[in-house]
Amino acid sequence: MPVIAVADTSDLTAVEAIYGGVHALQIVWTDSNGRLPWEPGYANSPGSQRLLGSH
């Protein structure tokens, strides 16, 4: 599974309050055909996996 760097960590306020600056990674899963959300023919709905960074 690919991993992407999270670009906007503003939703991680609790983590930031405890640890200070936040650097996060997101694991991205494929659809049932092995396609990633940014690949043509991705079968899952656009809202099924919120991408927090770019690939």
N, CA, C and O atoms as a Maestro MAE file, in Angstrom:
{
 s_m_m2io_version
 :::
 2.0.0
}

f_m_ct {
 s_m_title
 :::
 protein
 m_atom[220] {
  # First column is atom index #
  i_m_mmod_type
  r_m_x_coord
  r_m_y_coord
  r_m_z_coord
  i_m_residue_number
  s_m_chain_name
  s_m_pdb_residue_name
  s_m_pdb_atom_name
  i_m_atomic_number
  :::
  1 25 0.843 -1.175 0.000 1 A "MET " " N  " 7
  2 3 0.000 0.000 0.000 1 A "MET " " CA " 6
  3 2 0.886 1.236 0.000 1 A "MET " " C  " 6
  4 15 1.879 1.303 0.725 1 A "MET " " O  " 8
  5 25 0.520 2.202 -0.812 2 A "PRO " " N  " 7
  6 3 1.318 3.433 -0.826 2 A "PRO " " CA " 6
  7 2 1.049 4.302 0.410 2 A "PRO " " C  " 6
  8 15 0.001 4.217 1.051 2 A "PRO " " O  " 8
  9 25 2.015 5.114 0.699 3 A "VAL " " N  " 7
  10 3 1.933 6.061 1.810 3 A "VAL " " CA " 6
  11 2 2.183 7.444 1.238 3 A "VAL " " C  " 6
  12 15 3.103 7.640 0.444 3 A "VAL " " O  " 8
  13 25 1.349 8.417 1.651 4 A "ILE " " N  " 7
  14 3 1.547 9.803 1.215 4 A "ILE " " CA " 6
  15 2 1.719 10.701 2.441 4 A "ILE " " C  " 6
  16 15 1.185 10.415 3.512 4 A "ILE " " O  " 8
  17 25 2.463 11.777 2.269 5 A "ALA " " N  " 7
  18 3 2.639 12.751 3.348 5 A "ALA " " CA " 6
  19 2 1.368 13.580 3.478 5 A "ALA " " C  " 6
  20 15 0.806 14.031 2.480 5 A "ALA " " O  " 8
  21 25 0.923 13.777 4.713 6 A "VAL " " N  " 7
  22 3 -0.260 14.587 4.975 6 A "VAL " " CA " 6
  23 2 0.134 16.051 4.843 6 A "VAL " " C  " 6
  24 15 1.044 16.523 5.525 6 A "VAL " " O  " 8
  25 25 -0.557 16.764 3.962 7 A "ALA " " N  " 7
  26 3 -0.227 18.166 3.705 7 A "ALA " " CA " 6
  27 2 -0.850 19.102 4.745 7 A "ALA " " C  " 6
  28 15 -0.205 20.054 5.185 7 A "ALA " " O  " 8
  29 25 -2.084 18.839 5.133 8 A "ASP " " N  " 7
  30 3 -2.799 19.709 6.064 8 A "ASP " " CA " 6
  31 2 -3.072 18.936 7.345 8 A "ASP " " C  " 6
  32 15 -3.932 18.056 7.368 8 A "ASP " " O  " 8
  33 25 -2.355 19.255 8.398 9 A "THR " " N  " 7
  34 3 -2.514 18.558 9.671 9 A "THR " " CA " 6
  35 2 -3.396 19.335 10.647 9 A "THR " " C  " 6
  36 15 -3.370 19.056 11.845 9 A "THR " " O  " 8
  37 25 -4.165 20.291 10.168 10 A "SER " " N  " 7
  38 3 -4.982 21.125 11.048 10 A "SER " " CA " 6
  39 2 -6.045 20.334 11.803 10 A "SER " " C  " 6
  40 15 -6.506 20.791 12.849 10 A "SER " " O  " 8
  41 25 -6.450 19.161 11.310 11 A "ASP " " N  " 7
  42 3 -7.427 18.325 12.014 11 A "ASP " " CA " 6
  43 2 -6.788 17.519 13.145 11 A "ASP " " C  " 6
  44 15 -7.499 16.862 13.905 11 A "ASP " " O  " 8
  45 25 -5.493 17.559 13.266 12 A "LEU " " N  " 7
  46 3 -4.788 16.780 14.282 12 A "LEU " " CA " 6
  47 2 -4.448 17.642 15.499 12 A "LEU " " C  " 6
  48 15 -3.334 17.587 16.018 12 A "LEU " " O  " 8
  49 25 -5.411 18.429 15.941 13 A "THR " " N  " 7
  50 3 -5.164 19.404 17.005 13 A "THR " " CA " 6
  51 2 -4.774 18.766 18.335 13 A "THR " " C  " 6
  52 15 -3.927 19.306 19.045 13 A "THR " " O  " 8
  53 25 -5.371 17.633 18.686 14 A "ALA " " N  " 7
  54 3 -5.021 16.980 19.952 14 A "ALA " " CA " 6
  55 2 -3.575 16.494 19.927 14 A "ALA " " C  " 6
  56 15 -2.849 16.658 20.908 14 A "ALA " " O  " 8
  57 25 -3.161 15.909 18.830 15 A "VAL " " N  " 7
  58 3 -1.785 15.439 18.702 15 A "VAL " " CA " 6
  59 2 -0.823 16.617 18.769 15 A "VAL " " C  " 6
  60 15 0.206 16.555 19.442 15 A "VAL " " O  " 8
  61 25 -1.168 17.683 18.070 16 A "GLU " " N  " 7
  62 3 -0.302 18.862 18.073 16 A "GLU " " CA " 6
  63 2 -0.219 19.492 19.462 16 A "GLU " " C  " 6
  64 15 0.846 19.966 19.856 16 A "GLU " " O  " 8
  65 25 -1.317 19.505 20.206 17 A "ALA " " N  " 7
  66 3 -1.310 20.070 21.552 17 A "ALA " " CA " 6
  67 2 -0.382 19.280 22.484 17 A "ALA " " C  " 6
  68 15 0.251 19.855 23.370 17 A "ALA " " O  " 8
  69 25 -0.308 17.983 22.281 18 A "ILE " " N  " 7
  70 3 0.524 17.136 23.143 18 A "ILE " " CA " 6
  71 2 1.983 17.125 22.697 18 A "ILE " " C  " 6
  72 15 2.890 17.236 23.522 18 A "ILE " " O  " 8
  73 25 2.209 16.992 21.388 19 A "TYR " " N  " 7
  74 3 3.567 16.785 20.880 19 A "TYR " " CA " 6
  75 2 4.188 17.978 20.170 19 A "TYR " " C  " 6
  76 15 5.364 17.935 19.810 19 A "TYR " " O  " 8
  77 25 3.430 19.030 19.964 20 A "GLY " " N  " 7
  78 3 3.951 20.177 19.217 20 A "GLY " " CA " 6
  79 2 3.731 19.975 17.729 20 A "GLY " " C  " 6
  80 15 2.655 19.532 17.327 20 A "GLY " " O  " 8
  81 25 4.707 20.283 16.910 21 A "GLY " " N  " 7
  82 3 4.589 20.134 15.464 21 A "GLY " " CA " 6
  83 2 4.244 18.712 15.055 21 A "GLY " " C  " 6
  84 15 4.698 17.747 15.670 21 A "GLY " " O  " 8
  85 25 3.449 18.597 14.024 22 A "VAL " " N  " 7
  86 3 2.984 17.288 13.587 22 A "VAL " " CA " 6
  87 2 3.445 17.026 12.155 22 A "VAL " " C  " 6
  88 15 3.273 17.865 11.271 22 A "VAL " " O  " 8
  89 25 4.030 15.853 11.943 23 A "HIS " " N  " 7
  90 3 4.339 15.334 10.614 23 A "HIS " " CA " 6
  91 2 3.626 13.998 10.525 23 A "HIS " " C  " 6
  92 15 3.889 13.098 11.324 23 A "HIS " " O  " 8
  93 25 2.730 13.860 9.566 24 A "ALA " " N  " 7
  94 3 1.914 12.642 9.504 24 A "ALA " " CA " 6
  95 2 1.964 12.010 8.117 24 A "ALA " " C  " 6
  96 15 2.203 12.686 7.117 24 A "ALA " " O  " 8
  97 25 1.736 10.717 8.080 25 A "LEU " " N  " 7
  98 3 1.644 9.953 6.843 25 A "LEU " " CA " 6
  99 2 0.276 9.289 6.788 25 A "LEU " " C  " 6
  100 15 -0.310 8.971 7.823 25 A "LEU " " O  " 8
  101 25 -0.225 9.084 5.589 26 A "GLN " " N  " 7
  102 3 -1.494 8.399 5.385 26 A "GLN " " CA " 6
  103 2 -1.270 7.174 4.513 26 A "GLN " " C  " 6
  104 15 -0.634 7.254 3.462 26 A "GLN " " O  " 8
  105 25 -1.795 6.049 4.956 27 A "ILE " " N  " 7
  106 3 -1.777 4.842 4.141 27 A "ILE " " CA " 6
  107 2 -2.984 4.912 3.217 27 A "ILE " " C  " 6
  108 15 -4.100 5.173 3.667 27 A "ILE " " O  " 8
  109 25 -2.766 4.680 1.932 28 A "VAL " " N  " 7
  110 3 -3.836 4.755 0.934 28 A "VAL " " CA " 6
  111 2 -4.145 3.346 0.446 28 A "VAL " " C  " 6
  112 15 -3.245 2.609 0.043 28 A "VAL " " O  " 8
  113 25 -5.417 2.974 0.483 29 A "TRP " " N  " 7
  114 3 -5.782 1.633 0.034 29 A "TRP " " CA " 6
  115 2 -6.338 1.654 -1.373 29 A "TRP " " C  " 6
  116 15 -6.809 2.679 -1.866 29 A "TRP " " O  " 8
  117 25 -6.271 0.503 -2.003 30 A "THR " " N  " 7
  118 3 -6.745 0.353 -3.375 30 A "THR " " CA " 6
  119 2 -8.204 -0.095 -3.380 30 A "THR " " C  " 6
  120 15 -8.742 -0.513 -2.355 30 A "THR " " O  " 8
  121 25 -8.838 -0.001 -4.560 31 A "ASP " " N  " 7
  122 3 -10.179 -0.547 -4.707 31 A "ASP " " CA " 6
  123 2 -10.070 -2.057 -4.930 31 A "ASP " " C  " 6
  124 15 -8.971 -2.608 -4.870 31 A "ASP " " O  " 8
  125 25 -11.174 -2.722 -5.180 32 A "SER " " N  " 7
  126 3 -11.168 -4.181 -5.333 32 A "SER " " CA " 6
  127 2 -10.405 -4.648 -6.577 32 A "SER " " C  " 6
  128 15 -10.093 -5.832 -6.711 32 A "SER " " O  " 8
  129 25 -10.105 -3.710 -7.488 33 A "ASN " " N  " 7
  130 3 -9.343 -4.043 -8.694 33 A "ASN " " CA " 6
  131 2 -7.870 -3.670 -8.588 33 A "ASN " " C  " 6
  132 15 -7.124 -3.809 -9.556 33 A "ASN " " O  " 8
  133 25 -7.445 -3.194 -7.410 34 A "GLY " " N  " 7
  134 3 -6.052 -2.830 -7.201 34 A "GLY " " CA " 6
  135 2 -5.689 -1.429 -7.662 34 A "GLY " " C  " 6
  136 15 -4.507 -1.089 -7.718 34 A "GLY " " O  " 8
  137 25 -6.695 -0.595 -7.997 35 A "ARG " " N  " 7
  138 3 -6.423 0.779 -8.452 35 A "ARG " " CA " 6
  139 2 -6.436 1.743 -7.271 35 A "ARG " " C  " 6
  140 15 -7.193 1.585 -6.314 35 A "ARG " " O  " 8
  141 25 -5.573 2.743 -7.375 36 A "LEU " " N  " 7
  142 3 -5.495 3.787 -6.358 36 A "LEU " " CA " 6
  143 2 -6.449 4.927 -6.706 36 A "LEU " " C  " 6
  144 15 -6.847 5.060 -7.864 36 A "LEU " " O  " 8
  145 25 -6.824 5.755 -5.726 37 A "PRO " " N  " 7
  146 3 -7.812 6.802 -5.963 37 A "PRO " " CA " 6
  147 2 -7.471 7.760 -7.109 37 A "PRO " " C  " 6
  148 15 -8.382 8.322 -7.715 37 A "PRO " " O  " 8
  149 25 -6.223 7.957 -7.414 38 A "TRP " " N  " 7
  150 3 -5.833 8.888 -8.474 38 A "TRP " " CA " 6
  151 2 -5.646 8.199 -9.825 38 A "TRP " " C  " 6
  152 15 -5.271 8.843 -10.805 38 A "TRP " " O  " 8
  153 25 -5.905 6.897 -9.878 39 A "GLU " " N  " 7
  154 3 -5.767 6.165 -11.138 39 A "GLU " " CA " 6
  155 2 -7.112 6.083 -11.874 39 A "GLU " " C  " 6
  156 15 -8.168 5.989 -11.248 39 A "GLU " " O  " 8
  157 25 -7.056 6.122 -13.217 40 A "PRO " " N  " 7
  158 3 -8.294 5.998 -13.996 40 A "PRO " " CA " 6
  159 2 -9.016 4.690 -13.688 40 A "PRO " " C  " 6
  160 15 -8.384 3.645 -13.538 40 A "PRO " " O  " 8
  161 25 -10.322 4.754 -13.596 41 A "GLY " " N  " 7
  162 3 -11.123 3.569 -13.359 41 A "GLY " " CA " 6
  163 2 -11.267 3.180 -11.902 41 A "GLY " " C  " 6
  164 15 -11.784 2.103 -11.604 41 A "GLY " " O  " 8
  165 25 -10.819 4.032 -10.985 42 A "TYR " " N  " 7
  166 3 -10.958 3.741 -9.549 42 A "TYR " " CA " 6
  167 2 -12.432 3.498 -9.236 42 A "TYR " " C  " 6
  168 15 -13.274 4.345 -9.536 42 A "TYR " " O  " 8
  169 25 -12.750 2.359 -8.640 43 A "ALA " " N  " 7
  170 3 -14.136 1.907 -8.512 43 A "ALA " " CA " 6
  171 2 -14.882 2.463 -7.297 43 A "ALA " " C  " 6
  172 15 -16.113 2.498 -7.308 43 A "ALA " " O  " 8
  173 25 -14.182 2.893 -6.261 44 A "ASN " " N  " 7
  174 3 -14.860 3.381 -5.057 44 A "ASN " " CA " 6
  175 2 -15.331 4.818 -5.251 44 A "ASN " " C  " 6
  176 15 -14.799 5.550 -6.086 44 A "ASN " " O  " 8
  177 25 -16.328 5.211 -4.474 45 A "SER " " N  " 7
  178 3 -16.833 6.582 -4.579 45 A "SER " " CA " 6
  179 2 -15.767 7.563 -4.102 45 A "SER " " C  " 6
  180 15 -14.926 7.209 -3.276 45 A "SER " " O  " 8
  181 25 -15.797 8.792 -4.615 46 A "PRO " " N  " 7
  182 3 -14.769 9.779 -4.261 46 A "PRO " " CA " 6
  183 2 -14.665 10.045 -2.753 46 A "PRO " " C  " 6
  184 15 -13.577 10.328 -2.252 46 A "PRO " " O  " 8
  185 25 -15.769 9.958 -2.037 47 A "GLY " " N  " 7
  186 3 -15.736 10.226 -0.601 47 A "GLY " " CA " 6
  187 2 -15.367 9.039 0.265 47 A "GLY " " C  " 6
  188 15 -15.313 9.173 1.488 47 A "GLY " " O  " 8
  189 25 -15.113 7.888 -0.323 48 A "SER " " N  " 7
  190 3 -14.832 6.695 0.466 48 A "SER " " CA " 6
  191 2 -13.467 6.746 1.158 48 A "SER " " C  " 6
  192 15 -13.251 6.056 2.155 48 A "SER " " O  " 8
  193 25 -12.557 7.551 0.639 49 A "GLN " " N  " 7
  194 3 -11.231 7.676 1.223 49 A "GLN " " CA " 6
  195 2 -10.743 9.110 1.028 49 A "GLN " " C  " 6
  196 15 -10.340 9.499 -0.068 49 A "GLN " " O  " 8
  197 25 -10.786 9.864 2.075 50 A "ARG " " N  " 7
  198 3 -10.321 11.246 2.003 50 A "ARG " " CA " 6
  199 2 -8.792 11.272 1.922 50 A "ARG " " C  " 6
  200 15 -8.106 10.734 2.791 50 A "ARG " " O  " 8
  201 25 -8.278 11.895 0.883 51 A "LEU " " N  " 7
  202 3 -6.821 11.992 0.722 51 A "LEU " " CA " 6
  203 2 -6.348 13.268 1.401 51 A "LEU " " C  " 6
  204 15 -6.856 14.353 1.119 51 A "LEU " " O  " 8
  205 25 -5.381 13.138 2.288 52 A "LEU " " N  " 7
  206 3 -4.897 14.269 3.067 52 A "LEU " " CA " 6
  207 2 -3.615 14.874 2.514 52 A "LEU " " C  " 6
  208 15 -3.054 15.800 3.100 52 A "LEU " " O  " 8
  209 25 -3.161 14.357 1.402 53 A "GLY " " N  " 7
  210 3 -1.961 14.864 0.748 53 A "GLY " " CA " 6
  211 2 -2.027 14.532 -0.719 53 A "GLY " " C  " 6
  212 15 -3.064 14.088 -1.213 53 A "GLY " " O  " 8
  213 25 -0.938 14.741 -1.420 54 A "SER " " N  " 7
  214 3 -0.918 14.420 -2.837 54 A "SER " " CA " 6
  215 2 0.032 13.256 -3.072 54 A "SER " " C  " 6
  216 15 0.931 13.002 -2.270 54 A "SER " " O  " 8
  217 25 -0.172 12.566 -4.157 55 A "HIS " " N  " 7
  218 3 0.643 11.389 -4.471 55 A "HIS " " CA " 6
  219 2 1.852 11.764 -5.280 55 A "HIS " " C  " 6
  220 15 2.651 10.897 -5.634 55 A "HIS " " O  " 8
  :::
 }
 m_bond[219] {
  # First column is bond index #
  i_m_from
  i_m_to
  i_m_order
  :::
  1 1 2 1
  2 2 3 1
  3 3 4 2
  4 3 5 1
  5 5 6 1
  6 6 7 1
  7 7 8 2
  8 7 9 1
  9 9 10 1
  10 10 11 1
  11 11 12 2
  12 11 13 1
  13 13 14 1
  14 14 15 1
  15 15 16 2
  16 15 17 1
  17 17 18 1
  18 18 19 1
  19 19 20 2
  20 19 21 1
  21 21 22 1
  22 22 23 1
  23 23 24 2
  24 23 25 1
  25 25 26 1
  26 26 27 1
  27 27 28 2
  28 27 29 1
  29 29 30 1
  30 30 31 1
  31 31 32 2
  32 31 33 1
  33 33 34 1
  34 34 35 1
  35 35 36 2
  36 35 37 1
  37 37 38 1
  38 38 39 1
  39 39 40 2
  40 39 41 1
  41 41 42 1
  42 42 43 1
  43 43 44 2
  44 43 45 1
  45 45 46 1
  46 46 47 1
  47 47 48 2
  48 47 49 1
  49 49 50 1
  50 50 51 1
  51 51 52 2
  52 51 53 1
  53 53 54 1
  54 54 55 1
  55 55 56 2
  56 55 57 1
  57 57 58 1
  58 58 59 1
  59 59 60 2
  60 59 61 1
  61 61 62 1
  62 62 63 1
  63 63 64 2
  64 63 65 1
  65 65 66 1
  66 66 67 1
  67 67 68 2
  68 67 69 1
  69 69 70 1
  70 70 71 1
  71 71 72 2
  72 71 73 1
  73 73 74 1
  74 74 75 1
  75 75 76 2
  76 75 77 1
  77 77 78 1
  78 78 79 1
  79 79 80 2
  80 79 81 1
  81 81 82 1
  82 82 83 1
  83 83 84 2
  84 83 85 1
  85 85 86 1
  86 86 87 1
  87 87 88 2
  88 87 89 1
  89 89 90 1
  90 90 91 1
  91 91 92 2
  92 91 93 1
  93 93 94 1
  94 94 95 1
  95 95 96 2
  96 95 97 1
  97 97 98 1
  98 98 99 1
  99 99 100 2
  100 99 101 1
  101 101 102 1
  102 102 103 1
  103 103 104 2
  104 103 105 1
  105 105 106 1
  106 106 107 1
  107 107 108 2
  108 107 109 1
  109 109 110 1
  110 110 111 1
  111 111 112 2
  112 111 113 1
  113 113 114 1
  114 114 115 1
  115 115 116 2
  116 115 117 1
  117 117 118 1
  118 118 119 1
  119 119 120 2
  120 119 121 1
  121 121 122 1
  122 122 123 1
  123 123 124 2
  124 123 125 1
  125 125 126 1
  126 126 127 1
  127 127 128 2
  128 127 129 1
  129 129 130 1
  130 130 131 1
  131 131 132 2
  132 131 133 1
  133 133 134 1
  134 134 135 1
  135 135 136 2
  136 135 137 1
  137 137 138 1
  138 138 139 1
  139 139 140 2
  140 139 141 1
  141 141 142 1
  142 142 143 1
  143 143 144 2
  144 143 145 1
  145 145 146 1
  146 146 147 1
  147 147 148 2
  148 147 149 1
  149 149 150 1
  150 150 151 1
  151 151 152 2
  152 151 153 1
  153 153 154 1
  154 154 155 1
  155 155 156 2
  156 155 157 1
  157 157 158 1
  158 158 159 1
  159 159 160 2
  160 159 161 1
  161 161 162 1
  162 162 163 1
  163 163 164 2
  164 163 165 1
  165 165 166 1
  166 166 167 1
  167 167 168 2
  168 167 169 1
  169 169 170 1
  170 170 171 1
  171 171 172 2
  172 171 173 1
  173 173 174 1
  174 174 175 1
  175 175 176 2
  176 175 177 1
  177 177 178 1
  178 178 179 1
  179 179 180 2
  180 179 181 1
  181 181 182 1
  182 182 183 1
  183 183 184 2
  184 183 185 1
  185 185 186 1
  186 186 187 1
  187 187 188 2
  188 187 189 1
  189 189 190 1
  190 190 191 1
  191 191 192 2
  192 191 193 1
  193 193 194 1
  194 194 195 1
  195 195 196 2
  196 195 197 1
  197 197 198 1
  198 198 199 1
  199 199 200 2
  200 199 201 1
  201 201 202 1
  202 202 203 1
  203 203 204 2
  204 203 205 1
  205 205 206 1
  206 206 207 1
  207 207 208 2
  208 207 209 1
  209 209 210 1
  210 210 211 1
  211 211 212 2
  212 211 213 1
  213 213 214 1
  214 214 215 1
  215 215 216 2
  216 215 217 1
  217 217 218 1
  218 218 219 1
  219 219 220 2
  :::
 }
}
